[in-house]
């Protein structure tokens, strides 16, 4: 009898019709996965196989717009979800009442964050992580049926940590291979990646939450390795190691299966040749491996970025890792095709949406000192101060994680110009928000640009991780007047000039395990930040920020 190994995860909910959704599952053997809803809606799908694992992405049709319906999962006709004696409420699919671009629709409530380690790493370099913000959110929603649920969870990177393993996972690895051999106590292959997803998503609270709140995902570096694609020199060194190819291919393959597929709509899935081919073959491992190999060799062969429209809110999730151009004389956060995709999708139907959300795992607007340091470092690495300084710059880039938008000055300027273009004039949306994580603190920043829309950098990280005291002090310094003064020294030495715009921090910095929630309705916008705090044995979400972002009437 087939068993449910992982899931279900509620992924895509159709906001155009309110009539369909997709649910992802992993079974322990080949079978037919079926979803049955309380209102008669449902769907079924035969599993596909990758590396001995069996998955299905079930399209559920016949849902009623504006409803919330209970569902169950069956494998070969046997109910496997909900679990027996589950203490959680039934899993549900909630659909919008009225959906569709250009027509009045319901508001959208997006909860977002990044950097969640299921358990602290075994190395002991950091202390306990404290309460898990996502876990705490799940417990609150499960305990209170009247609590307002997010319409969407936006997971902005580092959903798993391939290079910082828990004690339990490290022991599991030691039982299957010699950890004295590279890559040591890090993930080496696809099977080991599956262990990370089990550790993260089999947590009972997380498993229930992901079964009942739709989620959209994007990778960041730790999903593959710390500082992934930070520079051409870094990539050349990694490719020279005997273990890197298997690591990166396994990382991309597992991301495609566990995260990327669910980002796609049914129409996009139907048009995806790789997905269709894998479903039609008894074992899709070789097909997916060839795809990952091509994606690693030439990132232009694949697009991980995607667009979703939720009524009159547009979300553009941008790949800021795999799509980079790393040549020092032409470094770019996004290659030309990716940059054009971002521009085309931001301007398509301009005037037909009220809010533009740009999901970028890496923040656009950073503490000014760090921004200036990254721009300076980019100048050194491309040889502005000679070969010796270029070598120093490369070493510093890796040691200090100098790889955000500011480290790609032309890309920073292009994104700034695009945001100003979208946010200016009579067709401008009410808000343009860049949603980011990565930097293990939360803040709100606003650029000083002559836009009609209100423009925000909203950064929230981590969901469950920790941060060194020295790094906290560094971020505080980065936002201070002293930091701005020090930054000017970097710009003089690197001959970089001042940034193409200025900005100010209007909230934070806040440190802790946290989630931001953006509530959008009509042309209004409201932001909330909650931190997970333990009180005795119980964790609670403590409101830290509650702020109206709505632009004033014109």
BAMARGU-810438 format. One record per residue (C-alpha): z, y, x; residue in one letter. Coordinates in nm, 2 decimals. Example, Ala and Ser with C-alpha at 12.3 -4.5 7.8 and 13.67 -1.06 7.14 Angstrom:
2
(node (0.78 -0.45 1.23) a)
(node (0.71 -0.11 1.37) s)
//
This chain:
554
(node (0.00 0.00 0.00) x)
(node (-0.10 0.34 0.13) x)
(node (0.18 0.58 0.22) x)
(node (0.20 0.96 0.25) x)
(node (0.25 1.05 0.61) x)
(node (0.23 1.43 0.58) x)
(node (0.18 1.69 0.31) x)
(node (0.09 1.78 0.05) x)
(node (-0.01 2.13 0.16) x)
(node (-0.14 2.37 -0.11) x)
(node (-0.41 2.56 0.07) x)
(node (-0.69 2.74 -0.11) x)
(node (-0.63 2.88 -0.46) x)
(node (-0.95 3.03 -0.62) x)
(node (-0.90 3.40 -0.71) x)
(node (-1.25 3.44 -0.84) x)
(node (-1.20 3.21 -1.14) x)
(node (-0.84 3.10 -1.12) x)
(node (-0.97 2.75 -1.20) x)
(node (-0.95 2.55 -0.88) x)
(node (-0.74 2.48 -0.56) x)
(node (-0.74 2.25 -0.26) x)
(node (-0.45 2.02 -0.15) x)
(node (-0.44 1.86 0.20) x)
(node (-0.27 1.53 0.27) x)
(node (-0.24 1.28 0.55) x)
(node (-0.21 0.91 0.46) x)
(node (-0.11 0.62 0.68) x)
(node (-0.43 0.42 0.61) x)
(node (-0.77 0.46 0.44) x)
(node (-0.73 0.53 0.07) x)
(node (-0.83 0.75 -0.22) x)
(node (-0.61 1.06 -0.26) x)
(node (-0.57 1.19 -0.61) x)
(node (-0.40 1.50 -0.75) x)
(node (-0.29 1.50 -1.11) x)
(node (-0.17 1.81 -1.28) x)
(node (0.05 1.84 -1.59) x)
(node (-0.21 2.03 -1.78) x)
(node (-0.48 1.77 -1.73) x)
(node (-0.65 1.93 -1.42) x)
(node (-0.70 1.72 -1.11) x)
(node (-0.92 1.58 -0.85) x)
(node (-0.96 1.29 -0.60) x)
(node (-1.11 1.24 -0.25) x)
(node (-1.16 0.95 -0.02) x)
(node (-0.98 0.99 0.32) x)
(node (-1.17 1.06 0.64) x)
(node (-1.06 0.92 0.98) x)
(node (-0.99 1.11 1.30) x)
(node (-0.83 0.92 1.60) x)
(node (-0.68 0.66 1.38) x)
(node (-0.53 0.91 1.13) x)
(node (-0.64 0.95 0.77) x)
(node (-0.68 1.28 0.59) x)
(node (-0.81 1.42 0.26) x)
(node (-0.86 1.77 0.13) x)
(node (-0.86 1.72 -0.24) x)
(node (-1.04 1.98 -0.46) x)
(node (-0.84 2.03 -0.79) x)
(node (-1.05 2.16 -1.07) x)
(node (-0.99 2.24 -1.44) x)
(node (-0.69 2.46 -1.37) x)
(node (-0.60 2.73 -1.63) x)
(node (-0.61 3.09 -1.50) x)
(node (-0.27 3.26 -1.51) x)
(node (-0.07 2.94 -1.52) x)
(node (0.17 2.74 -1.31) x)
(node (0.12 2.37 -1.34) x)
(node (0.32 2.08 -1.19) x)
(node (0.13 1.83 -0.99) x)
(node (0.17 1.49 -0.83) x)
(node (-0.01 1.30 -0.55) x)
(node (-0.13 0.94 -0.58) x)
(node (-0.28 0.72 -0.31) x)
(node (-0.49 0.44 -0.44) x)
(node (-0.33 0.50 -0.78) x)
(node (0.03 0.48 -0.67) x)
(node (0.24 0.80 -0.69) x)
(node (0.37 0.91 -0.35) x)
(node (0.46 1.27 -0.43) x)
(node (0.71 1.40 -0.53) x)
(node (0.93 1.18 -0.32) x)
(node (1.18 0.96 -0.49) x)
(node (1.52 1.13 -0.55) x)
(node (1.38 1.46 -0.43) x)
(node (1.63 1.74 -0.47) x)
(node (1.36 2.00 -0.48) x)
(node (1.18 2.15 -0.79) x)
(node (0.85 2.00 -0.88) x)
(node (0.55 2.12 -0.67) x)
(node (0.33 2.35 -0.86) x)
(node (-0.01 2.52 -0.84) x)
(node (0.00 2.88 -0.96) x)
(node (-0.33 3.05 -1.04) x)
(node (-0.40 3.42 -1.10) x)
(node (-0.44 3.55 -1.45) x)
(node (-0.76 3.75 -1.39) x)
(node (-0.94 3.73 -1.07) x)
(node (-1.27 3.86 -0.92) x)
(node (-1.39 4.12 -0.69) x)
(node (-1.44 4.45 -0.87) x)
(node (-1.25 4.36 -1.19) x)
(node (-0.88 4.44 -1.27) x)
(node (-0.65 4.17 -1.15) x)
(node (-0.30 4.08 -1.07) x)
(node (-0.11 4.21 -0.77) x)
(node (-0.09 4.01 -0.45) x)
(node (0.24 3.93 -0.27) x)
(node (0.18 3.82 0.09) x)
(node (0.46 3.69 0.32) x)
(node (0.37 3.67 0.68) x)
(node (0.50 3.60 1.03) x)
(node (0.43 3.40 1.35) x)
(node (0.59 3.20 1.62) x)
(node (0.79 2.91 1.46) x)
(node (0.94 2.64 1.68) x)
(node (1.07 2.35 1.47) x)
(node (1.35 2.30 1.73) x)
(node (1.44 2.48 2.05) x)
(node (1.26 2.36 2.37) x)
(node (1.43 2.10 2.59) x)
(node (1.41 2.31 2.90) x)
(node (1.72 2.51 2.81) x)
(node (1.57 2.84 2.92) x)
(node (1.66 3.00 2.59) x)
(node (1.96 2.97 2.37) x)
(node (1.98 2.84 2.01) x)
(node (1.71 2.99 1.79) x)
(node (1.94 3.06 1.49) x)
(node (1.84 3.03 1.13) x)
(node (1.48 2.95 1.06) x)
(node (1.33 3.23 0.84) x)
(node (1.07 3.01 0.67) x)
(node (1.33 2.73 0.61) x)
(node (1.56 2.99 0.46) x)
(node (1.29 3.13 0.23) x)
(node (1.22 2.78 0.11) x)
(node (1.58 2.71 0.04) x)
(node (1.62 3.03 -0.16) x)
(node (1.31 2.97 -0.37) x)
(node (1.41 2.61 -0.43) x)
(node (1.76 2.71 -0.54) x)
(node (1.65 2.99 -0.77) x)
(node (1.37 2.92 -1.02) x)
(node (1.36 3.29 -1.12) x)
(node (1.31 3.41 -0.76) x)
(node (0.98 3.58 -0.70) x)
(node (0.75 3.36 -0.49) x)
(node (0.48 3.48 -0.25) x)
(node (0.13 3.43 -0.37) x)
(node (0.03 3.35 -0.01) x)
(node (0.19 3.26 0.32) x)
(node (0.01 3.40 0.61) x)
(node (0.09 3.21 0.93) x)
(node (-0.03 3.42 1.22) x)
(node (-0.01 3.18 1.51) x)
(node (0.20 2.95 1.72) x)
(node (0.25 2.72 1.42) x)
(node (0.31 2.45 1.69) x)
(node (0.41 2.48 2.06) x)
(node (0.21 2.25 2.27) x)
(node (0.38 2.37 2.59) x)
(node (0.75 2.40 2.49) x)
(node (0.87 2.07 2.34) x)
(node (1.19 1.98 2.17) x)
(node (1.42 1.72 2.32) x)
(node (1.32 1.47 2.05) x)
(node (0.95 1.51 2.12) x)
(node (1.00 1.50 2.49) x)
(node (1.18 1.17 2.46) x)
(node (0.90 1.04 2.24) x)
(node (0.65 1.14 2.51) x)
(node (0.85 0.97 2.78) x)
(node (0.83 0.65 2.59) x)
(node (0.45 0.65 2.59) x)
(node (0.36 0.80 2.94) x)
(node (0.50 0.91 3.27) x)
(node (0.61 1.27 3.24) x)
(node (0.60 1.31 3.62) x)
(node (0.22 1.32 3.59) x)
(node (0.04 1.63 3.46) x)
(node (0.06 1.78 3.22) x)
(node (0.42 1.66 3.23) x)
(node (0.64 1.75 2.93) x)
(node (0.36 1.91 2.74) x)
(node (0.11 1.77 2.49) x)
(node (-0.17 1.58 2.64) x)
(node (-0.39 1.44 2.36) x)
(node (-0.46 1.43 1.99) x)
(node (-0.19 1.17 1.91) x)
(node (0.07 1.39 2.08) x)
(node (-0.05 1.69 1.88) x)
(node (0.01 1.50 1.55) x)
(node (0.37 1.46 1.66) x)
(node (0.41 1.84 1.67) x)
(node (0.28 1.87 1.32) x)
(node (0.51 1.60 1.19) x)
(node (0.81 1.76 1.36) x)
(node (0.72 2.10 1.21) x)
(node (0.60 2.01 0.86) x)
(node (0.82 1.71 0.77) x)
(node (1.12 1.94 0.76) x)
(node (1.22 1.89 0.39) x)
(node (1.24 2.26 0.30) x)
(node (0.92 2.34 0.49) x)
(node (0.74 2.04 0.33) x)
(node (0.83 2.15 -0.02) x)
(node (0.75 2.52 0.05) x)
(node (0.40 2.43 0.18) x)
(node (0.34 2.21 -0.12) x)
(node (0.39 2.49 -0.37) x)
(node (0.30 2.82 -0.20) x)
(node (-0.06 2.85 -0.07) x)
(node (-0.09 2.91 0.30) x)
(node (-0.36 3.05 0.54) x)
(node (-0.34 3.00 0.91) x)
(node (-0.48 3.13 1.25) x)
(node (-0.40 3.00 1.59) x)
(node (-0.25 3.19 1.88) x)
(node (-0.19 3.08 2.24) x)
(node (0.09 2.83 2.21) x)
(node (-0.11 2.62 1.96) x)
(node (-0.31 2.54 2.28) x)
(node (-0.11 2.67 2.58) x)
(node (0.07 2.99 2.68) x)
(node (-0.17 3.27 2.77) x)
(node (-0.47 3.08 2.65) x)
(node (-0.79 3.25 2.77) x)
(node (-0.60 3.54 2.93) x)
(node (-0.87 3.58 3.20) x)
(node (-1.18 3.43 3.36) x)
(node (-0.98 3.34 3.67) x)
(node (-0.71 3.17 3.46) x)
(node (-0.98 2.96 3.27) x)
(node (-1.15 2.85 3.59) x)
(node (-0.82 2.73 3.73) x)
(node (-0.74 2.54 3.41) x)
(node (-1.08 2.38 3.40) x)
(node (-1.03 2.25 3.76) x)
(node (-0.72 2.05 3.65) x)
(node (-0.77 1.68 3.55) x)
(node (-0.58 1.72 3.22) x)
(node (-0.71 2.04 3.07) x)
(node (-1.02 1.92 2.90) x)
(node (-0.83 1.66 2.70) x)
(node (-0.57 1.91 2.61) x)
(node (-0.80 2.19 2.48) x)
(node (-1.03 1.95 2.30) x)
(node (-0.73 1.78 2.13) x)
(node (-0.58 2.12 2.05) x)
(node (-0.91 2.24 1.88) x)
(node (-0.96 1.90 1.70) x)
(node (-0.61 1.90 1.56) x)
(node (-0.63 2.27 1.46) x)
(node (-0.95 2.19 1.27) x)
(node (-0.79 1.91 1.08) x)
(node (-0.44 2.04 1.02) x)
(node (-0.50 2.41 0.98) x)
(node (-0.86 2.53 0.98) x)
(node (-1.01 2.31 0.70) x)
(node (-0.76 2.44 0.45) x)
(node (-0.86 2.80 0.52) x)
(node (-1.20 2.73 0.37) x)
(node (-1.31 2.77 0.01) x)
(node (-1.47 2.47 -0.17) x)
(node (-1.81 2.65 -0.13) x)
(node (-1.76 2.69 0.24) x)
(node (-1.65 2.33 0.27) x)
(node (-1.96 2.22 0.08) x)
(node (-2.18 2.42 0.33) x)
(node (-2.00 2.29 0.64) x)
(node (-2.22 2.03 0.80) x)
(node (-1.95 1.90 1.03) x)
(node (-1.71 1.84 0.74) x)
(node (-1.98 1.67 0.54) x)
(node (-2.08 1.44 0.83) x)
(node (-1.72 1.34 0.90) x)
(node (-1.66 1.25 0.54) x)
(node (-1.96 1.02 0.54) x)
(node (-1.88 0.82 0.85) x)
(node (-1.61 0.56 0.89) x)
(node (-1.47 0.73 1.19) x)
(node (-1.53 1.10 1.26) x)
(node (-1.35 1.12 1.59) x)
(node (-1.67 1.14 1.81) x)
(node (-1.83 1.40 1.58) x)
(node (-1.52 1.62 1.59) x)
(node (-1.47 1.58 1.96) x)
(node (-1.83 1.69 2.02) x)
(node (-1.77 1.99 1.80) x)
(node (-1.46 2.08 2.00) x)
(node (-1.63 2.03 2.33) x)
(node (-1.91 2.27 2.22) x)
(node (-1.66 2.52 2.09) x)
(node (-1.47 2.52 2.42) x)
(node (-1.79 2.54 2.63) x)
(node (-1.95 2.81 2.42) x)
(node (-1.72 2.99 2.17) x)
(node (-2.02 3.14 2.00) x)
(node (-2.11 2.81 1.85) x)
(node (-1.81 2.82 1.61) x)
(node (-1.64 3.08 1.40) x)
(node (-1.26 3.04 1.34) x)
(node (-1.23 3.38 1.17) x)
(node (-1.26 3.39 0.79) x)
(node (-1.26 3.63 0.49) x)
(node (-1.07 3.59 0.16) x)
(node (-1.08 3.83 -0.13) x)
(node (-0.78 3.83 -0.37) x)
(node (-0.89 4.05 -0.65) x)
(node (-0.91 4.40 -0.50) x)
(node (-0.74 4.30 -0.17) x)
(node (-0.95 4.18 0.12) x)
(node (-0.82 3.98 0.40) x)
(node (-1.00 3.94 0.73) x)
(node (-0.84 3.68 0.96) x)
(node (-0.96 3.74 1.31) x)
(node (-0.98 3.49 1.60) x)
(node (-0.83 3.69 1.90) x)
(node (-0.81 3.38 2.13) x)
(node (-1.12 3.16 2.14) x)
(node (-1.38 3.44 2.08) x)
(node (-1.30 3.64 2.39) x)
(node (-1.54 3.76 2.66) x)
(node (-1.35 3.71 2.99) x)
(node (-1.60 3.85 3.25) x)
(node (-1.41 4.14 3.41) x)
(node (-1.71 4.37 3.39) x)
(node (-1.74 4.31 3.02) x)
(node (-1.41 4.19 2.89) x)
(node (-1.38 4.19 2.51) x)
(node (-1.13 4.06 2.26) x)
(node (-1.42 3.96 2.04) x)
(node (-1.76 3.86 2.15) x)
(node (-2.05 4.06 2.01) x)
(node (-2.12 3.83 1.72) x)
(node (-1.75 3.82 1.62) x)
(node (-1.72 4.19 1.65) x)
(node (-2.03 4.23 1.42) x)
(node (-1.88 3.98 1.17) x)
(node (-1.56 4.19 1.16) x)
(node (-1.75 4.51 1.10) x)
(node (-1.99 4.36 0.84) x)
(node (-1.71 4.21 0.64) x)
(node (-1.49 4.52 0.66) x)
(node (-1.78 4.74 0.53) x)
(node (-1.93 4.49 0.28) x)
(node (-1.86 4.63 -0.07) x)
(node (-1.68 4.93 0.08) x)
(node (-1.52 5.11 -0.20) x)
(node (-1.48 4.79 -0.40) x)
(node (-1.14 4.69 -0.27) x)
(node (-0.80 4.88 -0.27) x)
(node (-0.64 4.72 0.04) x)
(node (-0.78 4.59 0.36) x)
(node (-0.57 4.34 0.55) x)
(node (-0.68 4.25 0.91) x)
(node (-0.49 3.95 1.03) x)
(node (-0.47 3.96 1.41) x)
(node (-0.22 3.74 1.58) x)
(node (-0.20 4.00 1.86) x)
(node (-0.09 4.35 1.76) x)
(node (-0.34 4.64 1.78) x)
(node (-0.08 4.91 1.83) x)
(node (0.19 4.82 2.08) x)
(node (0.48 5.01 2.23) x)
(node (0.31 5.29 2.42) x)
(node (0.44 5.19 2.76) x)
(node (0.31 4.84 2.72) x)
(node (-0.02 4.97 2.59) x)
(node (-0.06 5.19 2.90) x)
(node (0.05 4.91 3.13) x)
(node (-0.21 4.67 2.98) x)
(node (-0.49 4.93 3.01) x)
(node (-0.39 5.00 3.37) x)
(node (-0.38 4.63 3.45) x)
(node (-0.73 4.59 3.30) x)
(node (-0.86 4.86 3.53) x)
(node (-0.70 4.70 3.84) x)
(node (-0.84 4.36 3.75) x)
(node (-1.19 4.49 3.72) x)
(node (-1.16 4.65 4.07) x)
(node (-1.10 5.02 4.00) x)
(node (-0.84 5.03 4.29) x)
(node (-1.01 4.78 4.52) x)
(node (-0.98 4.40 4.58) x)
(node (-0.61 4.40 4.68) x)
(node (-0.50 4.57 4.36) x)
(node (-0.73 4.34 4.17) x)
(node (-0.54 4.03 4.30) x)
(node (-0.21 4.20 4.22) x)
(node (-0.33 4.29 3.87) x)
(node (-0.44 3.93 3.80) x)
(node (-0.10 3.80 3.90) x)
(node (0.08 4.06 3.70) x)
(node (-0.14 4.00 3.39) x)
(node (-0.03 3.63 3.38) x)
(node (0.34 3.69 3.46) x)
(node (0.38 3.97 3.20) x)
(node (0.15 3.85 2.92) x)
(node (-0.07 4.16 2.95) x)
(node (-0.34 4.04 2.71) x)
(node (-0.32 4.23 2.38) x)
(node (-0.59 4.47 2.24) x)
(node (-0.50 4.73 2.50) x)
(node (-0.59 4.49 2.77) x)
(node (-0.95 4.49 2.63) x)
(node (-1.00 4.87 2.62) x)
(node (-1.35 4.86 2.47) x)
(node (-1.24 4.63 2.19) x)
(node (-0.93 4.85 2.12) x)
(node (-1.16 5.15 2.08) x)
(node (-1.41 4.95 1.86) x)
(node (-1.13 4.83 1.63) x)
(node (-0.99 5.18 1.61) x)
(node (-1.33 5.33 1.52) x)
(node (-1.39 5.06 1.26) x)
(node (-1.05 5.12 1.09) x)
(node (-1.11 5.50 1.09) x)
(node (-1.45 5.44 0.94) x)
(node (-1.32 5.21 0.67) x)
(node (-1.02 5.44 0.59) x)
(node (-1.21 5.77 0.56) x)
(node (-1.40 5.92 0.28) x)
(node (-1.41 5.88 -0.10) x)
(node (-1.47 5.50 -0.08) x)
(node (-1.17 5.44 0.14) x)
(node (-0.91 5.19 0.03) x)
(node (-0.55 5.29 -0.03) x)
(node (-0.42 5.11 0.28) x)
(node (-0.56 4.94 0.59) x)
(node (-0.29 4.71 0.74) x)
(node (-0.32 4.52 1.06) x)
(node (-0.09 4.22 1.03) x)
(node (0.03 4.07 1.36) x)
(node (0.30 3.86 1.53) x)
(node (0.33 3.73 1.89) x)
(node (0.57 3.98 2.04) x)
(node (0.90 3.84 1.91) x)
(node (1.01 4.15 1.73) x)
(node (0.91 4.34 1.42) x)
(node (0.81 4.70 1.38) x)
(node (0.59 4.94 1.17) x)
(node (0.36 5.18 1.35) x)
(node (0.12 5.44 1.22) x)
(node (-0.17 5.59 1.40) x)
(node (-0.25 5.96 1.40) x)
(node (-0.61 5.95 1.27) x)
(node (-0.77 6.17 1.01) x)
(node (-0.81 5.89 0.75) x)
(node (-0.79 5.90 0.37) x)
(node (-0.62 5.56 0.36) x)
(node (-0.28 5.50 0.50) x)
(node (-0.31 5.29 0.81) x)
(node (-0.03 5.06 0.94) x)
(node (0.03 4.82 1.22) x)
(node (0.28 4.57 1.06) x)
(node (0.42 4.33 1.32) x)
(node (0.66 4.04 1.24) x)
(node (0.77 3.78 1.48) x)
(node (0.93 3.53 1.53) x)
(node (0.98 3.31 1.23) x)
(node (1.20 3.07 1.44) x)
(node (1.24 3.14 1.81) x)
(node (1.45 3.34 2.05) x)
(node (1.40 3.63 2.30) x)
(node (1.56 3.71 2.63) x)
(node (1.79 4.01 2.64) x)
(node (1.57 4.16 2.92) x)
(node (1.26 4.14 2.70) x)
(node (1.44 4.31 2.42) x)
(node (1.54 4.59 2.66) x)
(node (1.18 4.61 2.78) x)
(node (1.04 4.65 2.42) x)
(node (1.30 4.92 2.35) x)
(node (1.21 5.10 2.66) x)
(node (0.84 5.07 2.57) x)
(node (0.90 5.26 2.24) x)
(node (1.12 5.53 2.40) x)
(node (1.03 5.88 2.54) x)
(node (1.11 5.75 2.89) x)
(node (0.86 5.47 2.83) x)
(node (0.59 5.72 2.73) x)
(node (0.66 5.91 3.05) x)
(node (0.63 5.60 3.26) x)
(node (0.31 5.51 3.09) x)
(node (0.15 5.83 3.20) x)
(node (0.21 5.71 3.56) x)
(node (0.01 5.39 3.49) x)
(node (-0.28 5.59 3.34) x)
(node (-0.29 5.82 3.65) x)
(node (-0.29 5.53 3.90) x)
(node (-0.54 5.33 3.70) x)
(node (-0.76 5.63 3.63) x)
(node (-0.78 5.51 3.27) x)
(node (-0.72 5.84 3.08) x)
(node (-0.53 5.86 2.76) x)
(node (-0.59 5.61 2.47) x)
(node (-0.85 5.71 2.21) x)
(node (-0.57 5.78 1.96) x)
(node (-0.19 5.83 1.94) x)
(node (0.06 5.65 1.71) x)
(node (0.42 5.66 1.63) x)
(node (0.67 5.39 1.54) x)
(node (0.80 5.45 1.19) x)
(node (1.02 5.14 1.16) x)
(node (1.20 4.90 1.40) x)
(node (1.22 4.75 1.65) x)
(node (1.40 4.46 1.48) x)
(node (1.49 4.14 1.66) x)
(node (1.57 3.81 1.49) x)
(node (1.41 3.54 1.29) x)
(node (1.22 3.73 1.02) x)
(node (0.94 3.75 0.76) x)
(node (0.76 4.05 0.62) x)
(node (0.63 4.06 0.26) x)
(node (0.36 4.30 0.15) x)
(node (0.34 4.35 -0.23) x)
(node (0.01 4.51 -0.34) x)
(node (-0.07 4.61 -0.70) x)
(node (-0.35 4.85 -0.79) x)
(node (-0.35 5.12 -0.51) x)
(node (0.02 5.08 -0.45) x)
(node (0.18 4.90 -0.16) x)
(node (0.53 4.80 -0.08) x)
(node (0.68 4.64 0.24) x)
(node (0.99 4.43 0.28) x)
(node (1.14 4.28 0.59) x)
(node (1.40 4.00 0.57) x)
(node (1.59 3.84 0.85) x)
(node (1.75 3.49 0.84) x)
(node (2.12 3.51 0.91) x)
(node (2.38 3.23 0.91) x)
(node (2.70 3.27 0.73) x)
(node (2.91 2.97 0.79) x)
(node (2.69 2.67 0.74) x)
(node (2.45 2.85 0.51) x)
(node (2.16 3.07 0.60) x)
(node (2.06 3.37 0.39) x)
(node (1.77 3.61 0.40) x)
(node (1.91 3.96 0.46) x)
(node (1.69 4.26 0.36) x)
(node (1.64 4.49 0.66) x)
(node (1.36 4.71 0.53) x)
(node (1.24 4.80 0.18) x)
(node (0.97 5.07 0.20) x)
(node (0.69 5.21 -0.02) x)
(node (0.36 5.24 0.17) x)
(node (0.16 5.38 -0.12) x)
(node (-0.05 5.68 -0.03) x)
(node (0.03 6.01 -0.21) x)
(node (-0.20 6.09 -0.50) x)
(node (-0.51 6.29 -0.41) x)
//
